[in-house]
Amino acid sequence: MKKVISLILAAMMLLSCCSFAGAEAADAKQPKYVFLFIGDGMTFSQFQLASSYLGANADTNDDGILDGNVALSFMQFDTIGSVTTYDSSSFCPDSASTATSIASGFKTYSGVINMDETKTVPFTTITEQIRDNTDMKIGVISSVNLNHATPAAFYAHVPSRSRYYDIGLELVASGYDYFAGGALLKPDGTEEQANLYDLAAQAGYTVARTQADAEKLTPADCKVLIVTEHMADSDSLDYEIDRAEDVWALSDYVAKGIELMDGDNGFFLMCEGGKIDWACHANDAGSVIWDVLAMDKAVQVAMEFAAQHADETLIIVTGDHETGGLTIGFAGTDYATYLDNIKNQHISYAKYDADYVSAYKANGTSFEDAMKDVEALFGLYLPEDAEQAANETLVLNDYETGLLRDAYDVTMNGYAVDTEGNTVQTQGEYISYGTYTPFSVTVTHLLNNKSGINFASYAHTGLPAAVCAQGAGADSFAGFYDNTDIHDKLCELLGLENLAK
């Protein structure tokens, strides 16, 4: 049964627009190559921030006049739409349910992947439809773990997204042609279970565990599983802001997928920019910007391919939900923005926490010594060091310095402990720090705010997601509709039975 919301939204749209979109869908040429890019946690605010950041740093004149944005590639696509993202649990949904909506066309509870609300009935994904009914090849890429929620929604069916081993078993059983990204979580399951990488090899996959091995792969290798050797937090790809130049970016995995899957029968490639979400959860605007730009470069690879395959390629760029309640604008800066301040950040919150803050705790480092790293890595300066700052907006005032000192004290000494020995975090402490290291998250909060950027949450929000489309059948993605309709529109364009209706 189709969602009630779709009927409501349809009634809200102008009949002329609906008729036009329907006519275009009916006349659209079936794409041979489909690229579906999902920026996890990304919607208008995230890519607008990246675009505005580029504009703020364009430095095209010295007259003090704002030159505006530098549009990302997909912001210039011919077709722009917007989708609702709610699930069966909440208007602030999670990645498992929203990716399920995109992949299968059904709503479900947060945390559930391709199963109904009873957690007993599995849904068929569009990629399974493609596998079973066409000769197109299928690829799945993610900058986070390949058995994480979003990539899993294109091949797995589990009542809980945390069942990583079971998801991994379905990855192996899928028979898809190309998997690439972060390492599999829980690859060994329990002591009695076989290693997932061993099972993949037994199923005919060439498993590449190093970049050098990945570079050597050719179409003759047939089914491929590539996992990054440059592990960041939770064995995922590096944040783009931390990535070394000789380490593969998200765009390199897309290029390799094209190389391995291109052929007479075409392909369907889903690529997730998962670190956008993780950076938004941590309220790290600098890392958000760089990972959005990394996805943009991956989209550009698809566009270069499409230029050689005119009228045969469809590229879709969307998000599963918004994360963090990101805004360009902060109460402390009113109408002013200083987005160029973000260029003073040279490290992600995660790497700073792992490489620096952990050492402060181990060595009993003083606040003043820790601030030397903050100055070098984030460009924030204490009042007494104001002359060294790049500009006056990067100098901490007394109030901000107090916030940072308090966060450092909590980081070094821990939260209060109750009579039973349990850590107790007050509501105020949670609002200030979330579940993150107090000092690390306060540093990024202050740099965000002094740049005119703010976050409202450490979780997901209910904002609509953007849909940007270019190429064969792109016109059908215009308008305002539900995220399940992305699946429906793809089914129609590819000539597949829509099992969600």
KOLMARMAR-238899 format. One record per residue (C-alpha): residue in three letters; chain; residue number from 1; x, y, z. Coordinates in Angstrom, 3 decimals. Layout:
BEGIN
ala | A | NUM | X | Y | Z
...
# end
This chain:
BEGIN
met | A | 1 | 0.000 | 0.000 | 0.000
lys | A | 2 | 1.485 | 3.334 | -1.045
lys | A | 3 | 2.097 | 6.068 | 1.485
val | A | 4 | -0.663 | 8.509 | 2.365
ile | A | 5 | 1.851 | 11.319 | 2.289
ser | A | 6 | 2.431 | 10.798 | -1.419
leu | A | 7 | -1.242 | 11.503 | -2.085
ile | A | 8 | -1.163 | 14.601 | 0.064
leu | A | 9 | 1.953 | 15.936 | -1.652
ala | A | 10 | 0.510 | 15.187 | -5.064
ala | A | 11 | -2.603 | 17.176 | -4.213
met | A | 12 | -0.460 | 20.106 | -3.123
met | A | 13 | 1.427 | 20.323 | -6.420
leu | A | 14 | 0.134 | 22.242 | -9.395
leu | A | 15 | -1.586 | 19.999 | -11.913
ser | A | 16 | 0.406 | 21.468 | -14.754
cys | A | 17 | 3.682 | 20.548 | -13.072
cys | A | 18 | 2.461 | 17.024 | -12.350
ser | A | 19 | 1.296 | 16.537 | -15.915
phe | A | 20 | 4.591 | 17.795 | -17.275
ala | A | 21 | 6.642 | 15.483 | -15.043
gly | A | 22 | 4.489 | 12.514 | -15.983
ala | A | 23 | 4.835 | 13.214 | -19.680
glu | A | 24 | 8.598 | 13.520 | -19.379
ala | A | 25 | 8.829 | 10.218 | -17.475
ala | A | 26 | 6.825 | 8.458 | -20.151
asp | A | 27 | 9.032 | 9.851 | -22.938
ala | A | 28 | 12.373 | 9.448 | -21.134
lys | A | 29 | 14.980 | 7.175 | -22.656
gln | A | 30 | 15.930 | 4.202 | -20.490
pro | A | 31 | 19.374 | 4.877 | -19.030
lys | A | 32 | 22.108 | 2.325 | -19.603
tyr | A | 33 | 24.294 | 3.700 | -16.834
val | A | 34 | 22.921 | 4.924 | -13.495
phe | A | 35 | 24.932 | 6.705 | -10.804
leu | A | 36 | 23.144 | 7.220 | -7.476
phe | A | 37 | 25.159 | 9.389 | -5.085
ile | A | 38 | 23.885 | 9.588 | -1.507
gly | A | 39 | 25.430 | 12.160 | 0.787
asp | A | 40 | 24.595 | 10.704 | 4.172
gly | A | 41 | 23.256 | 13.514 | 6.341
met | A | 42 | 23.499 | 15.917 | 3.395
thr | A | 43 | 20.853 | 18.251 | 2.130
phe | A | 44 | 20.707 | 21.852 | 0.947
ser | A | 45 | 22.448 | 23.297 | 4.006
gln | A | 46 | 25.497 | 21.033 | 3.759
phe | A | 47 | 26.265 | 21.592 | 0.095
gln | A | 48 | 25.314 | 25.260 | 0.313
leu | A | 49 | 27.909 | 25.621 | 3.083
ala | A | 50 | 30.584 | 24.005 | 0.908
ser | A | 51 | 29.609 | 26.237 | -2.017
ser | A | 52 | 29.619 | 29.384 | 0.125
tyr | A | 53 | 32.955 | 28.409 | 1.652
leu | A | 54 | 34.480 | 28.204 | -1.821
gly | A | 55 | 32.955 | 31.572 | -2.638
ala | A | 56 | 34.301 | 33.131 | 0.541
asn | A | 57 | 37.785 | 31.910 | -0.328
ala | A | 58 | 37.678 | 32.673 | -4.059
asp | A | 59 | 39.618 | 35.907 | -3.393
thr | A | 60 | 38.711 | 37.341 | -6.786
asn | A | 61 | 38.929 | 40.975 | -5.731
asp | A | 62 | 39.900 | 43.209 | -2.846
asp | A | 63 | 36.969 | 45.617 | -2.906
gly | A | 64 | 35.168 | 44.041 | 0.047
ile | A | 65 | 32.196 | 43.048 | -2.107
leu | A | 66 | 30.893 | 39.522 | -1.575
asp | A | 67 | 31.243 | 37.597 | -4.824
gly | A | 68 | 28.837 | 34.843 | -3.794
asn | A | 69 | 28.999 | 31.092 | -4.154
val | A | 70 | 31.104 | 28.778 | -6.250
ala | A | 71 | 28.493 | 26.253 | -7.344
leu | A | 72 | 29.295 | 22.560 | -6.935
ser | A | 73 | 28.898 | 20.362 | -9.995
phe | A | 74 | 25.552 | 18.856 | -9.025
met | A | 75 | 24.132 | 22.247 | -8.026
gln | A | 76 | 24.260 | 23.040 | -11.745
phe | A | 77 | 22.259 | 19.983 | -12.835
asp | A | 78 | 19.242 | 20.645 | -15.026
thr | A | 79 | 16.789 | 19.031 | -12.587
ile | A | 80 | 16.454 | 19.861 | -8.888
gly | A | 81 | 13.874 | 18.272 | -6.605
ser | A | 82 | 13.220 | 17.835 | -2.904
val | A | 83 | 11.989 | 14.869 | -0.881
thr | A | 84 | 10.474 | 14.268 | 2.533
thr | A | 85 | 12.491 | 11.874 | 4.682
tyr | A | 86 | 10.301 | 10.822 | 7.632
asp | A | 87 | 10.066 | 7.100 | 8.482
ser | A | 88 | 7.615 | 4.902 | 10.407
ser | A | 89 | 9.193 | 5.955 | 13.710
ser | A | 90 | 9.960 | 9.631 | 13.474
phe | A | 91 | 10.185 | 12.836 | 11.483
cys | A | 92 | 13.885 | 12.685 | 12.398
pro | A | 93 | 14.687 | 9.333 | 10.756
asp | A | 94 | 17.843 | 7.242 | 10.669
ser | A | 95 | 19.960 | 6.021 | 7.758
ala | A | 96 | 18.658 | 2.450 | 7.821
ser | A | 97 | 15.039 | 3.414 | 7.235
thr | A | 98 | 15.699 | 6.279 | 4.818
ala | A | 99 | 18.104 | 4.252 | 2.688
thr | A | 100 | 15.478 | 1.492 | 2.728
ser | A | 101 | 12.945 | 3.977 | 1.349
ile | A | 102 | 15.292 | 4.941 | -1.484
ala | A | 103 | 16.343 | 1.361 | -2.245
ser | A | 104 | 13.010 | -0.462 | -1.880
gly | A | 105 | 10.258 | 2.166 | -1.993
phe | A | 106 | 8.866 | 1.296 | 1.459
lys | A | 107 | 8.765 | 3.052 | 4.816
thr | A | 108 | 9.906 | 1.218 | 7.920
tyr | A | 109 | 11.103 | 1.852 | 11.467
ser | A | 110 | 14.397 | 3.551 | 12.240
gly | A | 111 | 17.156 | 0.973 | 12.591
val | A | 112 | 15.486 | -1.546 | 10.271
ile | A | 113 | 16.948 | -2.406 | 6.872
asn | A | 114 | 14.591 | -3.572 | 4.108
met | A | 115 | 11.999 | -5.199 | 6.368
asp | A | 116 | 8.514 | -4.079 | 7.320
glu | A | 117 | 7.436 | -2.764 | 10.710
thr | A | 118 | 6.823 | -6.311 | 11.988
lys | A | 119 | 10.449 | -7.089 | 11.129
thr | A | 120 | 9.330 | -10.280 | 9.425
val | A | 121 | 8.610 | -9.313 | 5.802
pro | A | 122 | 11.637 | -8.469 | 3.625
phe | A | 123 | 11.545 | -5.890 | 0.842
thr | A | 124 | 13.128 | -6.345 | -2.577
thr | A | 125 | 15.607 | -3.599 | -3.431
ile | A | 126 | 16.000 | -1.976 | -6.799
thr | A | 127 | 19.503 | -3.407 | -7.057
glu | A | 128 | 18.143 | -6.918 | -6.506
gln | A | 129 | 15.586 | -6.215 | -9.216
ile | A | 130 | 18.387 | -5.125 | -11.538
arg | A | 131 | 20.440 | -8.211 | -10.691
asp | A | 132 | 17.551 | -10.611 | -11.259
asn | A | 133 | 15.984 | -9.012 | -14.324
thr | A | 134 | 18.753 | -7.325 | -16.312
asp | A | 135 | 22.363 | -7.859 | -17.350
met | A | 136 | 23.509 | -4.572 | -15.805
lys | A | 137 | 26.405 | -4.770 | -13.376
ile | A | 138 | 25.978 | -3.443 | -9.846
gly | A | 139 | 28.407 | -1.537 | -7.640
val | A | 140 | 28.221 | -0.234 | -4.070
ile | A | 141 | 30.718 | 2.294 | -2.679
ser | A | 142 | 30.867 | 3.943 | 0.730
ser | A | 143 | 33.351 | 6.154 | 2.547
val | A | 144 | 32.263 | 4.379 | 5.736
asn | A | 145 | 31.952 | 0.660 | 6.435
leu | A | 146 | 30.468 | -1.420 | 3.645
asn | A | 147 | 28.071 | -3.146 | 6.046
his | A | 148 | 26.943 | 0.170 | 7.533
ala | A | 149 | 23.282 | 1.145 | 7.147
thr | A | 150 | 23.213 | 3.050 | 3.857
pro | A | 151 | 25.223 | 0.663 | 1.668
ala | A | 152 | 23.546 | -2.298 | 3.392
ala | A | 153 | 20.128 | -1.043 | 2.290
phe | A | 154 | 21.006 | -1.951 | -1.288
tyr | A | 155 | 21.640 | -5.640 | -0.583
ala | A | 156 | 20.617 | -6.649 | 2.972
his | A | 157 | 17.411 | -7.393 | 4.901
val | A | 158 | 17.755 | -7.341 | 8.698
pro | A | 159 | 15.575 | -6.269 | 11.631
ser | A | 160 | 18.477 | -4.312 | 13.136
arg | A | 161 | 21.225 | -2.328 | 11.431
ser | A | 162 | 23.635 | -3.420 | 14.179
arg | A | 163 | 23.642 | -7.034 | 12.945
tyr | A | 164 | 26.836 | -6.373 | 11.021
tyr | A | 165 | 27.889 | -9.979 | 10.530
asp | A | 166 | 24.493 | -10.955 | 9.118
ile | A | 167 | 24.621 | -7.925 | 6.825
gly | A | 168 | 28.078 | -9.001 | 5.702
leu | A | 169 | 26.764 | -12.463 | 4.859
glu | A | 170 | 24.164 | -10.855 | 2.607
leu | A | 171 | 26.849 | -8.731 | 0.958
val | A | 172 | 28.731 | -11.901 | 0.029
ala | A | 173 | 25.537 | -13.631 | -1.129
ser | A | 174 | 24.389 | -10.666 | -3.239
gly | A | 175 | 26.711 | -11.498 | -6.101
tyr | A | 176 | 27.052 | -7.800 | -6.964
asp | A | 177 | 30.034 | -6.972 | -9.102
tyr | A | 178 | 31.826 | -4.215 | -7.199
phe | A | 179 | 32.067 | -3.296 | -3.520
ala | A | 180 | 34.527 | -0.657 | -2.332
gly | A | 181 | 35.009 | 1.436 | 0.784
gly | A | 182 | 35.485 | 1.078 | 4.518
ala | A | 183 | 36.269 | -2.232 | 6.174
leu | A | 184 | 33.508 | -4.609 | 7.227
leu | A | 185 | 32.427 | -4.260 | 10.834
lys | A | 186 | 32.456 | -7.463 | 12.943
pro | A | 187 | 33.996 | -9.553 | 10.113
asp | A | 188 | 34.506 | -12.554 | 12.404
gly | A | 189 | 31.083 | -12.638 | 14.043
thr | A | 190 | 31.372 | -15.021 | 16.977
glu | A | 191 | 34.174 | -17.519 | 17.491
glu | A | 192 | 32.201 | -20.181 | 15.645
gln | A | 193 | 31.592 | -18.078 | 12.518
ala | A | 194 | 33.736 | -17.863 | 9.413
asn | A | 195 | 35.547 | -14.668 | 8.500
leu | A | 196 | 33.535 | -12.564 | 6.044
tyr | A | 197 | 36.533 | -11.841 | 3.828
asp | A | 198 | 37.277 | -15.562 | 3.581
leu | A | 199 | 33.652 | -16.219 | 2.660
ala | A | 200 | 33.800 | -13.492 | 0.021
ala | A | 201 | 36.880 | -15.091 | -1.536
gln | A | 202 | 35.167 | -18.482 | -1.508
ala | A | 203 | 32.177 | -16.893 | -3.274
gly | A | 204 | 34.401 | -15.740 | -6.112
tyr | A | 205 | 35.270 | -12.227 | -4.988
thr | A | 206 | 38.740 | -10.826 | -5.475
val | A | 207 | 39.393 | -9.202 | -2.102
ala | A | 208 | 41.798 | -6.249 | -2.261
arg | A | 209 | 43.032 | -5.158 | 1.159
thr | A | 210 | 45.641 | -2.643 | -0.029
gln | A | 211 | 45.533 | 0.276 | -2.413
ala | A | 212 | 48.291 | -1.308 | -4.472
asp | A | 213 | 46.176 | -4.449 | -4.941
ala | A | 214 | 43.142 | -2.328 | -5.837
glu | A | 215 | 45.111 | -0.458 | -8.477
lys | A | 216 | 46.007 | -3.750 | -10.183
leu | A | 217 | 42.409 | -4.918 | -10.561
thr | A | 218 | 41.033 | -5.314 | -14.084
pro | A | 219 | 37.629 | -6.246 | -15.528
ala | A | 220 | 38.916 | -9.807 | -15.741
asp | A | 221 | 38.676 | -10.011 | -11.945
cys | A | 222 | 34.863 | -10.121 | -12.249
lys | A | 223 | 33.505 | -9.701 | -8.717
val | A | 224 | 35.571 | -7.367 | -6.530
leu | A | 225 | 35.627 | -6.331 | -2.860
ile | A | 226 | 37.991 | -3.446 | -2.042
val | A | 227 | 38.489 | -2.231 | 1.520
thr | A | 228 | 40.651 | 0.709 | 2.452
glu | A | 229 | 43.992 | 0.064 | 4.143
his | A | 230 | 44.162 | 3.634 | 5.471
met | A | 231 | 41.817 | 3.237 | 8.392
ala | A | 232 | 40.262 | 6.229 | 10.124
asp | A | 233 | 37.665 | 6.089 | 12.888
ser | A | 234 | 35.748 | 2.790 | 12.905
asp | A | 235 | 37.884 | 1.448 | 10.024
ser | A | 236 | 36.366 | 3.804 | 7.458
leu | A | 237 | 38.016 | 6.035 | 4.877
asp | A | 238 | 39.917 | 9.079 | 6.108
tyr | A | 239 | 38.026 | 12.304 | 6.405
glu | A | 240 | 38.883 | 14.288 | 3.301
ile | A | 241 | 40.503 | 17.003 | 5.422
asp | A | 242 | 42.927 | 14.360 | 6.790
arg | A | 243 | 43.549 | 12.389 | 3.590
ala | A | 244 | 47.121 | 12.263 | 2.279
glu | A | 245 | 47.526 | 13.131 | -1.395
asp | A | 246 | 48.691 | 9.640 | -2.349
val | A | 247 | 45.697 | 7.953 | -0.685
trp | A | 248 | 42.622 | 7.170 | -2.772
ala | A | 249 | 39.725 | 9.592 | -2.452
leu | A | 250 | 36.058 | 8.738 | -2.944
ser | A | 251 | 36.428 | 9.806 | -6.573
asp | A | 252 | 39.126 | 7.169 | -7.130
tyr | A | 253 | 36.779 | 4.413 | -6.000
val | A | 254 | 34.164 | 5.693 | -8.438
ala | A | 255 | 36.710 | 5.770 | -11.258
lys | A | 256 | 37.791 | 2.226 | -10.456
gly | A | 257 | 34.191 | 1.061 | -10.411
ile | A | 258 | 33.615 | 2.532 | -13.843
glu | A | 259 | 36.768 | 0.867 | -15.148
leu | A | 260 | 35.735 | -2.546 | -13.819
met | A | 261 | 32.016 | -2.449 | -14.681
asp | A | 262 | 31.816 | -0.562 | -17.979
gly | A | 263 | 30.530 | -2.780 | -20.766
asp | A | 264 | 27.794 | -3.438 | -23.281
asn | A | 265 | 25.111 | -4.057 | -20.651
gly | A | 266 | 25.676 | -0.958 | -18.512
phe | A | 267 | 25.751 | -0.663 | -14.736
phe | A | 268 | 24.110 | 0.753 | -11.607
leu | A | 269 | 26.516 | 2.338 | -9.122
met | A | 270 | 25.512 | 3.617 | -5.669
cys | A | 271 | 28.131 | 5.774 | -3.954
glu | A | 272 | 27.682 | 7.003 | -0.369
gly | A | 273 | 29.543 | 9.932 | 1.152
gly | A | 274 | 29.061 | 8.622 | 4.667
lys | A | 275 | 31.579 | 10.805 | 6.469
ile | A | 276 | 29.425 | 13.883 | 5.811
asp | A | 277 | 26.976 | 12.442 | 8.318
trp | A | 278 | 29.643 | 11.573 | 10.861
ala | A | 279 | 31.119 | 15.076 | 10.712
cys | A | 280 | 27.657 | 16.629 | 11.103
his | A | 281 | 26.943 | 14.446 | 14.135
ala | A | 282 | 30.124 | 15.827 | 15.704
asn | A | 283 | 29.265 | 19.391 | 14.635
asp | A | 284 | 32.547 | 19.650 | 12.722
ala | A | 285 | 31.768 | 22.127 | 9.937
gly | A | 286 | 35.277 | 22.058 | 8.468
ser | A | 287 | 35.160 | 18.306 | 7.950
val | A | 288 | 31.616 | 18.574 | 6.567
ile | A | 289 | 32.800 | 21.012 | 3.915
trp | A | 290 | 35.728 | 18.883 | 2.783
asp | A | 291 | 33.709 | 15.662 | 2.617
val | A | 292 | 30.979 | 17.386 | 0.602
leu | A | 293 | 33.708 | 18.570 | -1.757
ala | A | 294 | 35.051 | 14.998 | -1.915
met | A | 295 | 31.610 | 13.811 | -3.008
asp | A | 296 | 31.447 | 16.609 | -5.554
lys | A | 297 | 34.711 | 15.392 | -7.087
ala | A | 298 | 33.277 | 11.865 | -7.222
val | A | 299 | 30.227 | 13.245 | -9.039
gln | A | 300 | 32.550 | 14.986 | -11.486
val | A | 301 | 34.079 | 11.599 | -12.370
ala | A | 302 | 30.591 | 10.357 | -13.228
met | A | 303 | 29.980 | 13.499 | -15.277
glu | A | 304 | 33.169 | 12.917 | -17.265
phe | A | 305 | 31.960 | 9.398 | -18.009
ala | A | 306 | 28.514 | 10.698 | -18.956
ala | A | 307 | 30.065 | 13.133 | -21.413
gln | A | 308 | 31.305 | 10.111 | -23.368
his | A | 309 | 27.911 | 8.366 | -23.148
ala | A | 310 | 25.446 | 11.044 | -24.166
asp | A | 311 | 21.761 | 10.203 | -23.631
glu | A | 312 | 22.655 | 6.903 | -21.925
thr | A | 313 | 23.653 | 8.048 | -18.438
leu | A | 314 | 21.570 | 9.178 | -15.460
ile | A | 315 | 23.277 | 10.799 | -12.473
ile | A | 316 | 21.318 | 11.403 | -9.255
val | A | 317 | 22.729 | 13.170 | -6.203
thr | A | 318 | 20.643 | 13.126 | -3.038
gly | A | 319 | 20.774 | 12.672 | 0.727
asp | A | 320 | 19.045 | 10.206 | 3.004
his | A | 321 | 18.299 | 12.815 | 5.709
glu | A | 322 | 19.813 | 15.917 | 7.264
thr | A | 323 | 22.192 | 15.646 | 10.211
gly | A | 324 | 23.004 | 18.226 | 12.853
gly | A | 325 | 20.547 | 20.988 | 12.007
leu | A | 326 | 23.317 | 22.854 | 10.198
thr | A | 327 | 22.786 | 26.544 | 9.494
ile | A | 328 | 24.768 | 29.323 | 7.871
gly | A | 329 | 24.165 | 31.960 | 10.513
phe | A | 330 | 24.767 | 32.204 | 14.263
ala | A | 331 | 23.245 | 34.362 | 16.967
gly | A | 332 | 26.663 | 35.603 | 18.036
thr | A | 333 | 27.493 | 36.995 | 14.594
asp | A | 334 | 24.002 | 38.217 | 13.626
tyr | A | 335 | 23.963 | 38.875 | 9.864
ala | A | 336 | 27.722 | 38.556 | 9.448
thr | A | 337 | 29.551 | 35.456 | 8.222
tyr | A | 338 | 33.264 | 34.736 | 8.214
leu | A | 339 | 33.340 | 31.462 | 6.312
asp | A | 340 | 36.916 | 31.970 | 5.208
asn | A | 341 | 37.896 | 31.343 | 8.853
ile | A | 342 | 37.288 | 27.633 | 8.275
lys | A | 343 | 40.425 | 27.464 | 6.119
asn | A | 344 | 42.372 | 27.680 | 9.399
gln | A | 345 | 41.152 | 24.167 | 10.325
his | A | 346 | 43.665 | 21.544 | 9.206
ile | A | 347 | 42.414 | 18.386 | 10.915
ser | A | 348 | 39.131 | 16.607 | 11.621
tyr | A | 349 | 37.693 | 16.502 | 15.110
ala | A | 350 | 38.212 | 12.715 | 15.078
lys | A | 351 | 41.909 | 12.820 | 14.225
tyr | A | 352 | 42.519 | 15.690 | 16.624
asp | A | 353 | 40.797 | 13.744 | 19.371
ala | A | 354 | 42.724 | 10.547 | 18.642
asp | A | 355 | 46.156 | 12.043 | 17.998
tyr | A | 356 | 46.203 | 15.011 | 20.361
val | A | 357 | 43.522 | 15.043 | 23.054
ser | A | 358 | 44.188 | 11.447 | 24.052
ala | A | 359 | 47.829 | 12.448 | 24.600
tyr | A | 360 | 46.796 | 15.422 | 26.717
lys | A | 361 | 44.889 | 13.080 | 29.002
ala | A | 362 | 47.721 | 10.574 | 29.164
asn | A | 363 | 50.391 | 13.206 | 29.838
gly | A | 364 | 48.466 | 15.632 | 32.034
thr | A | 365 | 49.044 | 18.449 | 29.541
ser | A | 366 | 48.177 | 21.961 | 30.708
phe | A | 367 | 45.402 | 23.973 | 29.084
glu | A | 368 | 47.907 | 26.574 | 27.893
asp | A | 369 | 50.044 | 23.938 | 26.163
ala | A | 370 | 47.004 | 22.321 | 24.578
met | A | 371 | 46.023 | 25.718 | 23.191
lys | A | 372 | 49.263 | 25.845 | 21.194
asp | A | 373 | 47.916 | 22.938 | 19.138
val | A | 374 | 44.509 | 24.601 | 18.855
glu | A | 375 | 46.196 | 27.725 | 17.487
ala | A | 376 | 48.160 | 25.732 | 14.892
leu | A | 377 | 45.383 | 23.340 | 13.853
phe | A | 378 | 42.237 | 25.487 | 14.140
gly | A | 379 | 43.458 | 29.090 | 14.121
leu | A | 380 | 41.785 | 30.039 | 17.428
tyr | A | 381 | 43.802 | 32.222 | 19.807
leu | A | 382 | 43.520 | 33.221 | 23.459
pro | A | 383 | 43.120 | 36.970 | 24.136
glu | A | 384 | 46.725 | 37.317 | 25.273
asp | A | 385 | 47.923 | 35.922 | 21.911
ala | A | 386 | 45.624 | 38.056 | 19.762
glu | A | 387 | 48.450 | 39.544 | 17.684
gln | A | 388 | 49.221 | 36.108 | 16.220
ala | A | 389 | 45.685 | 35.443 | 14.953
ala | A | 390 | 44.927 | 35.632 | 11.240
asn | A | 391 | 42.187 | 38.153 | 12.029
glu | A | 392 | 40.356 | 39.528 | 15.028
thr | A | 393 | 37.332 | 37.264 | 14.555
leu | A | 394 | 39.515 | 34.264 | 15.453
val | A | 395 | 40.470 | 35.673 | 18.862
leu | A | 396 | 38.552 | 34.102 | 21.740
asn | A | 397 | 36.838 | 36.515 | 24.104
asp | A | 398 | 36.628 | 35.920 | 27.841
tyr | A | 399 | 33.284 | 34.104 | 27.579
glu | A | 400 | 34.569 | 31.750 | 24.858
thr | A | 401 | 37.819 | 31.161 | 26.715
gly | A | 402 | 35.787 | 30.191 | 29.765
leu | A | 403 | 33.782 | 27.661 | 27.721
leu | A | 404 | 36.989 | 26.129 | 26.433
arg | A | 405 | 38.612 | 25.959 | 29.881
asp | A | 406 | 35.518 | 24.316 | 31.345
ala | A | 407 | 35.490 | 21.765 | 28.520
tyr | A | 408 | 39.173 | 21.048 | 29.082
asp | A | 409 | 38.598 | 20.463 | 32.788
val | A | 410 | 35.811 | 17.973 | 32.064
thr | A | 411 | 37.967 | 16.249 | 29.462
met | A | 412 | 40.879 | 15.855 | 31.848
asn | A | 413 | 38.874 | 15.010 | 34.975
gly | A | 414 | 35.776 | 13.304 | 33.590
tyr | A | 415 | 32.114 | 13.772 | 34.412
ala | A | 416 | 30.721 | 13.440 | 37.921
val | A | 417 | 30.188 | 9.933 | 39.292
asp | A | 418 | 27.182 | 8.860 | 41.363
thr | A | 419 | 27.275 | 6.748 | 44.532
glu | A | 420 | 27.174 | 3.562 | 42.463
gly | A | 421 | 30.156 | 4.568 | 40.348
asn | A | 422 | 28.186 | 5.478 | 37.231
thr | A | 423 | 29.173 | 8.493 | 35.152
val | A | 424 | 26.563 | 11.254 | 35.319
gln | A | 425 | 26.272 | 13.807 | 32.520
thr | A | 426 | 23.977 | 16.726 | 33.229
gln | A | 427 | 21.540 | 18.019 | 30.623
gly | A | 428 | 23.662 | 21.132 | 30.223
glu | A | 429 | 26.765 | 19.028 | 29.635
tyr | A | 430 | 24.987 | 16.958 | 27.002
ile | A | 431 | 23.754 | 20.057 | 25.178
ser | A | 432 | 27.293 | 21.448 | 25.239
tyr | A | 433 | 29.203 | 18.289 | 24.355
gly | A | 434 | 26.847 | 15.549 | 23.272
thr | A | 435 | 28.624 | 12.199 | 23.489
tyr | A | 436 | 31.877 | 13.689 | 22.180
thr | A | 437 | 35.066 | 14.626 | 23.978
pro | A | 438 | 34.214 | 18.004 | 25.557
phe | A | 439 | 37.391 | 19.814 | 24.531
ser | A | 440 | 37.408 | 18.587 | 20.913
val | A | 441 | 33.773 | 19.412 | 20.246
thr | A | 442 | 34.037 | 22.803 | 21.950
val | A | 443 | 36.984 | 23.735 | 19.745
thr | A | 444 | 34.968 | 22.999 | 16.596
his | A | 445 | 31.863 | 24.664 | 18.047
leu | A | 446 | 33.825 | 27.862 | 18.645
leu | A | 447 | 35.431 | 27.872 | 15.207
asn | A | 448 | 32.013 | 27.207 | 13.649
asn | A | 449 | 30.375 | 30.031 | 15.561
lys | A | 450 | 33.176 | 32.500 | 14.939
ser | A | 451 | 32.723 | 31.730 | 11.243
gly | A | 452 | 28.952 | 32.337 | 11.385
ile | A | 453 | 27.970 | 28.644 | 11.359
asn | A | 454 | 25.848 | 26.766 | 13.883
phe | A | 455 | 24.438 | 23.296 | 14.575
ala | A | 456 | 21.177 | 22.622 | 16.409
ser | A | 457 | 21.650 | 18.927 | 17.143
tyr | A | 458 | 24.035 | 15.986 | 17.430
ala | A | 459 | 21.400 | 13.834 | 15.768
his | A | 460 | 19.336 | 13.775 | 12.567
thr | A | 461 | 16.635 | 16.311 | 11.775
gly | A | 462 | 13.428 | 16.240 | 9.765
leu | A | 463 | 14.519 | 18.616 | 6.996
pro | A | 464 | 13.804 | 17.584 | 3.393
ala | A | 465 | 16.622 | 16.239 | 1.241
ala | A | 466 | 17.644 | 17.613 | -2.127
val | A | 467 | 17.540 | 15.557 | -5.321
cys | A | 468 | 19.756 | 16.764 | -8.167
ala | A | 469 | 19.553 | 14.859 | -11.454
gln | A | 470 | 21.183 | 15.037 | -14.860
gly | A | 471 | 20.925 | 12.945 | -17.996
ala | A | 472 | 18.556 | 10.277 | -19.292
gly | A | 473 | 15.260 | 10.506 | -17.408
ala | A | 474 | 16.414 | 13.301 | -15.104
asp | A | 475 | 13.264 | 15.382 | -15.664
ser | A | 476 | 11.159 | 12.898 | -13.727
phe | A | 477 | 13.010 | 13.807 | -10.519
ala | A | 478 | 11.804 | 17.407 | -10.446
gly | A | 479 | 9.296 | 18.617 | -7.871
phe | A | 480 | 8.549 | 17.909 | -4.206
tyr | A | 481 | 7.762 | 14.316 | -3.302
asp | A | 482 | 8.573 | 11.516 | -0.864
asn | A | 483 | 11.921 | 9.710 | -0.721
thr | A | 484 | 10.221 | 6.405 | -1.607
asp | A | 485 | 9.403 | 7.935 | -4.978
ile | A | 486 | 13.093 | 7.921 | -5.906
his | A | 487 | 12.821 | 4.133 | -6.015
asp | A | 488 | 9.557 | 4.306 | -7.957
lys | A | 489 | 10.961 | 6.663 | -10.566
leu | A | 490 | 14.044 | 4.485 | -11.046
cys | A | 491 | 11.864 | 1.408 | -11.520
glu | A | 492 | 9.869 | 3.186 | -14.189
leu | A | 493 | 12.954 | 4.449 | -16.017
leu | A | 494 | 14.655 | 1.049 | -15.947
gly | A | 495 | 11.544 | -0.850 | -16.969
leu | A | 496 | 11.352 | -2.785 | -13.706
glu | A | 497 | 8.235 | -3.940 | -11.884
asn | A | 498 | 7.544 | -1.651 | -8.935
leu | A | 499 | 7.089 | -4.077 | -6.042
ala | A | 500 | 6.380 | -1.228 | -3.626
lys | A | 501 | 2.972 | -0.573 | -5.181
# end
